[in-house]
């Protein structure tokens, strides 16, 4: 999955700024080698575990959209959406298979 040839062309990390919101992107959250709040990031996006999750710690949103690929283990098949608008981040984890009928939707900053 994560180690096919195409993945080698991607950077290990990426820093993105959208509408004044600094976002740090990396594959495996366990490889995070900085303190996002100290570095000025409001959002950290990661994957690797394929477990959809969103939580705020020390004012930083940690967001894992899950996996939109083939079902892994018994995990839901999901995608994530971040909407950056007016200095706020809204986020949503969206199930993409019918048996995942519950949406985990959280608004706010």
PyMOL CGO cylinders between C-alpha atoms (Angstrom):
from pymol import cmd
from pymol.cgo import CYLINDER

trace = [
    CYLINDER, 0.00, 0.00, 0.00, 2.22, 2.75, 1.31, 0.3, 1, 1, 1, 1, 1, 1,
    CYLINDER, 2.22, 2.75, 1.31, 5.47, 1.42, -0.12, 0.3, 1, 1, 1, 1, 1, 1,
    CYLINDER, 5.47, 1.42, -0.12, 4.65, 1.00, -3.81, 0.3, 1, 1, 1, 1, 1, 1,
    CYLINDER, 4.65, 1.00, -3.81, 6.89, 2.84, -6.29, 0.3, 1, 1, 1, 1, 1, 1,
    CYLINDER, 6.89, 2.84, -6.29, 4.63, 5.89, -6.51, 0.3, 1, 1, 1, 1, 1, 1,
    CYLINDER, 4.63, 5.89, -6.51, 5.02, 6.53, -2.76, 0.3, 1, 1, 1, 1, 1, 1,
    CYLINDER, 5.02, 6.53, -2.76, 8.79, 6.96, -3.07, 0.3, 1, 1, 1, 1, 1, 1,
    CYLINDER, 8.79, 6.96, -3.07, 8.20, 10.09, -5.15, 0.3, 1, 1, 1, 1, 1, 1,
    CYLINDER, 8.20, 10.09, -5.15, 6.38, 11.84, -2.32, 0.3, 1, 1, 1, 1, 1, 1,
    CYLINDER, 6.38, 11.84, -2.32, 8.21, 13.97, 0.26, 0.3, 1, 1, 1, 1, 1, 1,
    CYLINDER, 8.21, 13.97, 0.26, 8.36, 12.58, 3.81, 0.3, 1, 1, 1, 1, 1, 1,
    CYLINDER, 8.36, 12.58, 3.81, 6.72, 15.76, 5.11, 0.3, 1, 1, 1, 1, 1, 1,
    CYLINDER, 6.72, 15.76, 5.11, 5.05, 18.81, 3.64, 0.3, 1, 1, 1, 1, 1, 1,
    CYLINDER, 5.05, 18.81, 3.64, 4.19, 22.21, 5.09, 0.3, 1, 1, 1, 1, 1, 1,
    CYLINDER, 4.19, 22.21, 5.09, 1.14, 23.92, 3.66, 0.3, 1, 1, 1, 1, 1, 1,
    CYLINDER, 1.14, 23.92, 3.66, -0.44, 27.26, 4.46, 0.3, 1, 1, 1, 1, 1, 1,
    CYLINDER, -0.44, 27.26, 4.46, -4.06, 27.90, 3.52, 0.3, 1, 1, 1, 1, 1, 1,
    CYLINDER, -4.06, 27.90, 3.52, -5.81, 31.15, 4.38, 0.3, 1, 1, 1, 1, 1, 1,
    CYLINDER, -5.81, 31.15, 4.38, -3.43, 31.74, 7.29, 0.3, 1, 1, 1, 1, 1, 1,
    CYLINDER, -3.43, 31.74, 7.29, -3.68, 28.20, 8.69, 0.3, 1, 1, 1, 1, 1, 1,
    CYLINDER, -3.68, 28.20, 8.69, -0.36, 26.31, 8.85, 0.3, 1, 1, 1, 1, 1, 1,
    CYLINDER, -0.36, 26.31, 8.85, -0.73, 22.57, 8.15, 0.3, 1, 1, 1, 1, 1, 1,
    CYLINDER, -0.73, 22.57, 8.15, 1.98, 19.93, 8.64, 0.3, 1, 1, 1, 1, 1, 1,
    CYLINDER, 1.98, 19.93, 8.64, 1.51, 16.73, 6.60, 0.3, 1, 1, 1, 1, 1, 1,
    CYLINDER, 1.51, 16.73, 6.60, 3.35, 13.46, 7.20, 0.3, 1, 1, 1, 1, 1, 1,
    CYLINDER, 3.35, 13.46, 7.20, 2.63, 9.79, 6.68, 0.3, 1, 1, 1, 1, 1, 1,
    CYLINDER, 2.63, 9.79, 6.68, 3.19, 8.31, 10.14, 0.3, 1, 1, 1, 1, 1, 1,
    CYLINDER, 3.19, 8.31, 10.14, 2.36, 10.39, 13.22, 0.3, 1, 1, 1, 1, 1, 1,
    CYLINDER, 2.36, 10.39, 13.22, 4.90, 8.35, 15.22, 0.3, 1, 1, 1, 1, 1, 1,
    CYLINDER, 4.90, 8.35, 15.22, 7.58, 9.96, 13.02, 0.3, 1, 1, 1, 1, 1, 1,
    CYLINDER, 7.58, 9.96, 13.02, 6.61, 13.51, 14.07, 0.3, 1, 1, 1, 1, 1, 1,
    CYLINDER, 6.61, 13.51, 14.07, 9.90, 15.13, 15.09, 0.3, 1, 1, 1, 1, 1, 1,
    CYLINDER, 9.90, 15.13, 15.09, 8.70, 18.58, 16.12, 0.3, 1, 1, 1, 1, 1, 1,
    CYLINDER, 8.70, 18.58, 16.12, 6.22, 20.20, 18.48, 0.3, 1, 1, 1, 1, 1, 1,
    CYLINDER, 6.22, 20.20, 18.48, 3.54, 21.53, 16.12, 0.3, 1, 1, 1, 1, 1, 1,
    CYLINDER, 3.54, 21.53, 16.12, 2.31, 24.18, 18.56, 0.3, 1, 1, 1, 1, 1, 1,
    CYLINDER, 2.31, 24.18, 18.56, 5.85, 25.52, 19.05, 0.3, 1, 1, 1, 1, 1, 1,
    CYLINDER, 5.85, 25.52, 19.05, 6.48, 25.50, 15.30, 0.3, 1, 1, 1, 1, 1, 1,
    CYLINDER, 6.48, 25.50, 15.30, 3.27, 27.45, 14.63, 0.3, 1, 1, 1, 1, 1, 1,
    CYLINDER, 3.27, 27.45, 14.63, 1.17, 24.69, 13.05, 0.3, 1, 1, 1, 1, 1, 1,
    CYLINDER, 1.17, 24.69, 13.05, -2.55, 24.62, 13.70, 0.3, 1, 1, 1, 1, 1, 1,
    CYLINDER, -2.55, 24.62, 13.70, -3.15, 21.26, 11.97, 0.3, 1, 1, 1, 1, 1, 1,
    CYLINDER, -3.15, 21.26, 11.97, -1.20, 18.00, 11.59, 0.3, 1, 1, 1, 1, 1, 1,
    CYLINDER, -1.20, 18.00, 11.59, -2.48, 15.57, 8.95, 0.3, 1, 1, 1, 1, 1, 1,
    CYLINDER, -2.48, 15.57, 8.95, -1.21, 12.00, 9.00, 0.3, 1, 1, 1, 1, 1, 1,
    CYLINDER, -1.21, 12.00, 9.00, -2.21, 8.54, 7.85, 0.3, 1, 1, 1, 1, 1, 1,
    CYLINDER, -2.21, 8.54, 7.85, -0.34, 5.24, 8.17, 0.3, 1, 1, 1, 1, 1, 1,
    CYLINDER, -0.34, 5.24, 8.17, -2.62, 3.62, 10.77, 0.3, 1, 1, 1, 1, 1, 1,
    CYLINDER, -2.62, 3.62, 10.77, -5.66, 3.82, 8.45, 0.3, 1, 1, 1, 1, 1, 1,
    CYLINDER, -5.66, 3.82, 8.45, -7.70, 4.64, 11.57, 0.3, 1, 1, 1, 1, 1, 1,
    CYLINDER, -7.70, 4.64, 11.57, -9.85, 7.74, 11.05, 0.3, 1, 1, 1, 1, 1, 1,
    CYLINDER, -9.85, 7.74, 11.05, -9.30, 10.08, 13.96, 0.3, 1, 1, 1, 1, 1, 1,
    CYLINDER, -9.30, 10.08, 13.96, -9.53, 13.75, 14.83, 0.3, 1, 1, 1, 1, 1, 1,
    CYLINDER, -9.53, 13.75, 14.83, -8.52, 15.29, 18.09, 0.3, 1, 1, 1, 1, 1, 1,
    CYLINDER, -8.52, 15.29, 18.09, -7.21, 18.59, 19.36, 0.3, 1, 1, 1, 1, 1, 1,
    CYLINDER, -7.21, 18.59, 19.36, -4.18, 18.64, 21.68, 0.3, 1, 1, 1, 1, 1, 1,
    CYLINDER, -4.18, 18.64, 21.68, -2.44, 21.80, 22.87, 0.3, 1, 1, 1, 1, 1, 1,
    CYLINDER, -2.44, 21.80, 22.87, -4.49, 23.81, 20.38, 0.3, 1, 1, 1, 1, 1, 1,
    CYLINDER, -4.49, 23.81, 20.38, -3.41, 21.67, 17.40, 0.3, 1, 1, 1, 1, 1, 1,
    CYLINDER, -3.41, 21.67, 17.40, -5.84, 19.57, 15.36, 0.3, 1, 1, 1, 1, 1, 1,
    CYLINDER, -5.84, 19.57, 15.36, -4.46, 16.08, 14.68, 0.3, 1, 1, 1, 1, 1, 1,
    CYLINDER, -4.46, 16.08, 14.68, -6.36, 14.68, 11.70, 0.3, 1, 1, 1, 1, 1, 1,
    CYLINDER, -6.36, 14.68, 11.70, -6.17, 11.20, 10.16, 0.3, 1, 1, 1, 1, 1, 1,
    CYLINDER, -6.17, 11.20, 10.16, -8.67, 10.80, 7.31, 0.3, 1, 1, 1, 1, 1, 1,
    CYLINDER, -8.67, 10.80, 7.31, -8.50, 6.99, 7.48, 0.3, 1, 1, 1, 1, 1, 1,
    CYLINDER, -8.50, 6.99, 7.48, -8.16, 5.00, 4.27, 0.3, 1, 1, 1, 1, 1, 1,
    CYLINDER, -8.16, 5.00, 4.27, -10.10, 5.19, 1.02, 0.3, 1, 1, 1, 1, 1, 1,
    CYLINDER, -10.10, 5.19, 1.02, -8.38, 2.08, -0.36, 0.3, 1, 1, 1, 1, 1, 1,
    CYLINDER, -8.38, 2.08, -0.36, -9.30, -1.54, 0.15, 0.3, 1, 1, 1, 1, 1, 1,
    CYLINDER, -9.30, -1.54, 0.15, -10.66, -2.31, 3.62, 0.3, 1, 1, 1, 1, 1, 1,
    CYLINDER, -10.66, -2.31, 3.62, -7.84, -3.01, 6.06, 0.3, 1, 1, 1, 1, 1, 1,
    CYLINDER, -7.84, -3.01, 6.06, -8.54, -5.19, 9.06, 0.3, 1, 1, 1, 1, 1, 1,
    CYLINDER, -8.54, -5.19, 9.06, -12.05, -4.21, 10.24, 0.3, 1, 1, 1, 1, 1, 1,
    CYLINDER, -12.05, -4.21, 10.24, -11.53, -0.48, 9.82, 0.3, 1, 1, 1, 1, 1, 1,
    CYLINDER, -11.53, -0.48, 9.82, -14.07, 1.72, 8.04, 0.3, 1, 1, 1, 1, 1, 1,
    CYLINDER, -14.07, 1.72, 8.04, -13.30, 2.94, 4.53, 0.3, 1, 1, 1, 1, 1, 1,
    CYLINDER, -13.30, 2.94, 4.53, -13.24, 6.74, 4.75, 0.3, 1, 1, 1, 1, 1, 1,
    CYLINDER, -13.24, 6.74, 4.75, -11.95, 10.00, 3.35, 0.3, 1, 1, 1, 1, 1, 1,
    CYLINDER, -11.95, 10.00, 3.35, -11.38, 13.22, 5.21, 0.3, 1, 1, 1, 1, 1, 1,
    CYLINDER, -11.38, 13.22, 5.21, -12.22, 16.79, 4.40, 0.3, 1, 1, 1, 1, 1, 1,
    CYLINDER, -12.22, 16.79, 4.40, -10.68, 19.94, 5.86, 0.3, 1, 1, 1, 1, 1, 1,
    CYLINDER, -10.68, 19.94, 5.86, -12.32, 23.26, 5.09, 0.3, 1, 1, 1, 1, 1, 1,
    CYLINDER, -12.32, 23.26, 5.09, -10.23, 26.33, 5.89, 0.3, 1, 1, 1, 1, 1, 1,
    CYLINDER, -10.23, 26.33, 5.89, -12.30, 29.48, 6.00, 0.3, 1, 1, 1, 1, 1, 1,
    CYLINDER, -12.30, 29.48, 6.00, -12.10, 32.77, 7.88, 0.3, 1, 1, 1, 1, 1, 1,
    CYLINDER, -12.10, 32.77, 7.88, -9.18, 31.58, 10.02, 0.3, 1, 1, 1, 1, 1, 1,
    CYLINDER, -9.18, 31.58, 10.02, -11.04, 28.44, 11.13, 0.3, 1, 1, 1, 1, 1, 1,
    CYLINDER, -11.04, 28.44, 11.13, -10.75, 24.80, 10.20, 0.3, 1, 1, 1, 1, 1, 1,
    CYLINDER, -10.75, 24.80, 10.20, -13.80, 22.59, 9.89, 0.3, 1, 1, 1, 1, 1, 1,
    CYLINDER, -13.80, 22.59, 9.89, -13.17, 18.92, 9.48, 0.3, 1, 1, 1, 1, 1, 1,
    CYLINDER, -13.17, 18.92, 9.48, -15.16, 15.87, 8.58, 0.3, 1, 1, 1, 1, 1, 1,
    CYLINDER, -15.16, 15.87, 8.58, -14.49, 12.17, 8.22, 0.3, 1, 1, 1, 1, 1, 1,
    CYLINDER, -14.49, 12.17, 8.22, -16.74, 10.75, 5.52, 0.3, 1, 1, 1, 1, 1, 1,
    CYLINDER, -16.74, 10.75, 5.52, -17.51, 7.02, 5.24, 0.3, 1, 1, 1, 1, 1, 1,
    CYLINDER, -17.51, 7.02, 5.24, -17.53, 5.93, 1.59, 0.3, 1, 1, 1, 1, 1, 1,
    CYLINDER, -17.53, 5.93, 1.59, -19.11, 2.48, 1.93, 0.3, 1, 1, 1, 1, 1, 1,
    CYLINDER, -19.11, 2.48, 1.93, -22.80, 2.03, 2.73, 0.3, 1, 1, 1, 1, 1, 1,
    CYLINDER, -22.80, 2.03, 2.73, -22.18, -0.07, 5.84, 0.3, 1, 1, 1, 1, 1, 1,
    CYLINDER, -22.18, -0.07, 5.84, -20.44, 2.99, 7.32, 0.3, 1, 1, 1, 1, 1, 1,
    CYLINDER, -20.44, 2.99, 7.32, -23.65, 4.97, 7.58, 0.3, 1, 1, 1, 1, 1, 1,
    CYLINDER, -23.65, 4.97, 7.58, -22.62, 7.16, 10.52, 0.3, 1, 1, 1, 1, 1, 1,
    CYLINDER, -22.62, 7.16, 10.52, -20.75, 10.36, 9.74, 0.3, 1, 1, 1, 1, 1, 1,
    CYLINDER, -20.75, 10.36, 9.74, -18.27, 11.67, 12.26, 0.3, 1, 1, 1, 1, 1, 1,
    CYLINDER, -18.27, 11.67, 12.26, -18.73, 15.37, 11.85, 0.3, 1, 1, 1, 1, 1, 1,
    CYLINDER, -18.73, 15.37, 11.85, -17.15, 18.01, 14.03, 0.3, 1, 1, 1, 1, 1, 1,
    CYLINDER, -17.15, 18.01, 14.03, -17.17, 21.75, 13.40, 0.3, 1, 1, 1, 1, 1, 1,
    CYLINDER, -17.17, 21.75, 13.40, -15.24, 24.56, 14.97, 0.3, 1, 1, 1, 1, 1, 1,
    CYLINDER, -15.24, 24.56, 14.97, -11.66, 25.64, 15.10, 0.3, 1, 1, 1, 1, 1, 1,
]
cmd.load_cgo(trace, "trace")
